[in-house]
Amino acid sequence: MASRPPRRPGSPRRARPAQPPRPAPVDRPRLTAYQLLRAVAAEDAYANLALPTLLREHGLTGRDAAFATELGYGTVRAAGTLDEVLAACIDRPPADVQPEVRDLLRLGAYQLLRTRIPAHAAVATTVELSRATGNGRAAGFLNAVLRKVSASDWDGWTARLAQGGTALRRIALHTAHPYWIAAAFAAALGEQPDGELDETRRALEADDLRPQTHLVAWPGRADRDELVTESGGSPGRYSPYAVRMDGGDPAALSAVRERRAGVQDEGSQLCALALANAALDGRDERWLDLCAGPGGKTALLAALAGPRNAHLTANELHPHRAELVRASTAHWDVEVLTGDARELPTPDGGYDRVLLDAPCTGLGALRRRPEARWRRGPQDVPELTALQRDLLAAALRLTRPGGVVAYVTCSPHLAETSEIVAGHDLLDARAAFPGVDHLGDGPTVQLWPHRHGTDAMFCALLRA
Ligand SMILES: C[S@@+](CC[C@H](N)C(=O)[O-])C[C@H]1O[C@@H](n2cnc3c(N)ncnc32)[C@H](O)[C@@H]1O
């Protein structure tokens, strides 16, 4: 800030013309991050959909865009743990804090505890932001609370908040996950809440990082090696069609613009491939993707079905998502139906291979949706598992005797995975994941971010 020359003691103060108060300077990346928090909290926005619009509106690119993204996504991801820290620093119930001020506090606390921004800058810029957003009357409160937050670091706060709790509670706080999700991960990894929890910690840490973008080079439409060259990425670890990008915008690639390649997590590719790879005797002509929207796996299955003289049908409950399936499969001969998979007007036993990529909690793809971990709750699970059971019964009914069903979820929650397929005739799904390491004892497959660098996808193969 420019400093004025000191006034000589005793010299008369010169009258200055009245000036309107100067608007507080706006730090656009921080303002963008704050507006993202408001959109998520007040409008139930999805952060990954709201952010690109905000970046465009503020004309942010390059380092500024990266900084706004880091602040916005990081704060949204850590919101639950940040709220516990803030509650310990506020002398009134957090629910009594005005929502705009609570978001400013979260943003300030995130900078203090999870970035290398110096404490004085984190506090000062948050106070400035309060003025720039019409919340200036809370400036003193923000300053006081954030100074208390800055008295310790992330490790110190999470250790203090976890005192007297289980080791799992500490890991959940430290990796910014709700306890019930940390418990679901531990159970899926076979670890106890009061045990060593080494792998659970690694899984939750990996789940707290932004994921690498994966591309799929659809067979028959794109060459994987050319996509590696064009994207500057590297070949996927397991899927013969995957490319792992090291950065950059996939939408800028000509292969993606020309719909020869798409964006798809390698784990999702592997689960679609597992259905195509599964051993099958007899007829292999009719494939079905039962819950297909928005059509990522449908596109890969369509690309695989054609050369094998199989025909693919896709079904989706919601008409707007069925439209997305049509768009994603426009280059192939795919029949797209719109309806409830439990009441499809197709004859029982009509299909040889059926993919049931079931609606689920999405706990295995939290890396992609910063706000999702705090929106879902354990109360969501029973309704979903009831639907998953009904959908699996429908999938088996639609499959011919001896045919195969791939039951897939992007969740590792045991209630949505092993417990749904228990009691059915399971194939050893590991055989349909050639070259994939760390697959455990089977017969089902659970992929993990920390083991495979993929979403935590589950796949069981069932004989109808
Ligand atoms: C996990 S998503 C499928 C993702 C898709 N396989 C992909 O890779 O792009 C589950 C889909 O099932 C749809 N769905 C939910 N209930 C359904 C039902 N009863 N019948 C058919 N589809 C349903 C949802 O709308 C959602 O699009």
The ligand as a Gaussian input file, in Angstrom:
#p B3LYP/6-31G(d) Opt

LIG

0 1
 C      -24.164000     -45.250000     -12.108000
 S      -25.151000     -44.485000     -13.277000
 C      -24.663000     -45.261000     -14.760000
 C      -23.397000     -44.682000     -15.362000
 C      -23.125000     -45.190000     -16.765000
 N      -23.025000     -46.623000     -16.829000
 C      -21.870000     -44.598000     -17.380000
 O      -20.836000     -45.246000     -17.347000
 O      -21.938000     -43.477000     -17.887000
 C      -26.708000     -45.199000     -12.960000
 C      -27.813000     -44.734000     -13.896000
 O      -28.970000     -45.499000     -13.577000
 C      -30.103000     -44.689000     -13.798000
 N      -31.239000     -45.313000     -13.077000
 C      -31.628000     -45.139000     -11.798000
 N      -32.685000     -45.892000     -11.516000
 C      -32.978000     -46.575000     -12.650000
 C      -33.990000     -47.505000     -13.001000
 N      -34.908000     -47.892000     -12.107000
 N      -34.015000     -47.976000     -14.260000
 C      -33.084000     -47.575000     -15.172000
 N      -32.112000     -46.692000     -14.900000
 C      -32.063000     -46.197000     -13.652000
 C      -29.667000     -43.353000     -13.282000
 O      -30.470000     -42.323000     -13.803000
 C      -28.224000     -43.283000     -13.755000
 O      -28.151000     -42.643000     -14.995000

